[in-house]
Amino acid sequence: MGAIDFAEWVAPDLEIKLGGRTYTVPPPTVEAAKMILAAAVRGEVHLGLVTGEIPPEVQAMLDTIGDEHPALGEAFAAMVADKVPAATIDRVAYYAVFYWARGKEYADTLAKLLWLPREGQGTPDDVGPKGS
């Protein structure tokens, strides 16, 4: 029996283009995926997409994250080193959480709802996440 090459079936990297730079985020590890799913729960609660409170076991997991962004992996440190503005990193992290937890289409839809300006609201830089 021969080996099966899964290369075409693995989850692709997330490529984040900011200015003239592209940050590559490989799919999360099992441990990072747990944190990402917890962050997605928190995000959906804060955005009002689901009702109720963050479950205590999810909050306990979130409390262990610290200053890292599990959904961005090493790209987070690279963005900090490149002096990417904090607000931009926060948006990219938010996007990455939902990209890994729910998929590209879901993350794209949320990003458009959160950050595309609506008539009379100004530029995308003036518009913050609705749940913050």
Buried (B, 14 or more C-beta within 10 A) or exposed (E): EEEEEEEEEEEEEBEBEBEEEEBEBBEBEEEBBBBBBBBBBBBBBBBEEEEEEBEEEBEEBBEEBEEBBBBBBEBBEBBEEEEBEEEBBBBBBBBBBBBBBBEEEEBEEBBEEBBEEEEEEEEEEEBEBEBE
